[in-house]
Amino acid sequence: MPLNTPPKACNCCRRDLAPDGDIFEAQEAIQISFLTGYASVFGDCNHVYGLFCQHCLHELLGPYLRTEPLQDDQTQANTP
């Protein structure tokens, strides 16, 4: 898929992530995009990308991720 064509569905479960659909699902979507280097498990000099809904990300990576509440100064920094 070309970089200028944003995906609108989770690559794992195909859940609709279009901003004009369920806005909360769209806001929680995680997009991964990176370039590989020499001897990468993804191949040499490739572009790796994917879009995942919060549910699939939690299922796939949840056991390996840490969550903690935001501190007061972090919450204020995100407020307009």
Secondary structure, 3 states (H helix, E strand, C coil): CCCCCCCCECCCCCCECCCCCCHHHHHHCEEEEEECCCCCCCCCCCEEEEEECHHHHHHHHHHHCCCCCCCHHHHHHCCC
